Amino acid sequence: MASTSDAPLSPETINRLEAAVPPALAFLAGMQLEIFSAMASGPRKAADIAVSVGAPADRIERLLRALVLTDLVVMDEDRFANSAEAAAFLVKGEPGYVGGTHELTSDIWFADMQTAKSVRSGRPAAQYDFSHMETEALTAFLRGLRTYATKTGAALAETFDFSRCGSVIDIGGGSGAALFGLIDANPSMRGTLFELAPVAEAARPMIAETNYADRISIEVGDILASAPAGRHDAALLRAVVQVLGPEDAAKAIANACQCLSPGGSIYITGAGILDDGGMSPASAVYLDLTLMNFYPQGASRTVSQHFRWLSDAGCTDCRATRLKSGSTVISAIKA
């Protein structure tokens, strides 16, 4: 339809989208080089920062100037320093540190650049296969997810009542970091990480180095093949359903429910949960593309789809709860 306005049309949206890319890539490079940690003690000259990170001073200065434009770095004459936000979240050792996620971020952004190829071929162009992934790559992947997983566990503990939960199983939990956040807030709780053998082996040293090692056990298994052994008061599936096709998602949920004691609760979370309209939250809509690049049948799923799978698995009281972070949690109770 032709525009009724006399004003000439301009590529405003196109320009905005293109302009958003260079700042994001400068931010990623800053995390990869640990530039923000190098400025932890205060303002420094580019040459001094370059020595700390082991890179040529002229190139570090060019990156620092770009980071000034992102508002993560401030410049005063010839010295550079972290902004308040960068100091809180991008400096190693700080409680809020998220800079270690750069490996995962790099993987995701690379995969997102393959979207056209995945659409055209009908296959994931950057497929993840945890069963055959090299240990180093698998460890990097789990390390990248650890910060988010820990925060998810803490958010669940803050949002839901786990005071009567003595045992929780984290199914397909990667490093098991979601259990860290859960059991830290519940001193009497014990956790079990249920994972494929290669992932479990990569996660073992990560758990051993924490203060929760004596409260977390590891069970090797495949949730698509059989239910975990034993009975638990709660089961968590974080970022699991979204990597599966509909039939496998139903199977995973049914097997997860089998390991729950009567009256036990199941919690399904991840960025790939869509409202029933299919257009929100925006993060789930965009993740739908990323999942297409990583997994043959991975996709964001609607709240109603989750409710249907849970009902078929014998659960009641299905609910969708939005965490403070904006993520959605689907919960239900085993009848």
Sequence and secondary structure as in RCSB ss.txt:
>XXXX:A:sequence
MASTSDAPLSPETINRLEAAVPPALAFLAGMQLEIFSAMASGPRKAADIAVSVGAPADRIERLLRALVLTDLVVM
DEDRFANSAEAAAFLVKGEPGYVGGTHELTSDIWFADMQTAKSVRSGRPAAQYDFSHMETEALTAFLRGLRTYAT
KTGAALAETFDFSRCGSVIDIGGGSGAALFGLIDANPSMRGTLFELAPVAEAARPMIAETNYADRISIEVGDILA
SAPAGRHDAALLRAVVQVLGPEDAAKAIANACQCLSPGGSIYITGAGILDDGGMSPASAVYLDLTLMNFYPQGAS
RTVSQHFRWLSDAGCTDCRATRLKSGSTVISAIKA
>XXXX:A:secstr
     SS    HHHHHHHHHHHHHHHHHHHHHHTHHHHTTTS EEHHHHHHHHTS HHHHHHHHHHHHHTTSEEE
ETTEEEE HHHHHHSSTTSTT  GGGHHHHHHHHHHHTTHHHHHHHSS TT   TTT  HHHHHHHHHHHHHHHH
HHHHHHHHHS  TT  EEEEET TT HHHHHHHHS TT EEEEEE HHHHHHHHHHHHTSTTGGGEEEEE  TTT
   SS EEEEEEES GGGS HHHHHHHHHHHHHTEEEEEEEEEE TTEE TTSS SHHHHHHHHHHHHH SS   
EEHHHHHHHHHHTTEEEEEEEE TTS EEEEEEE 
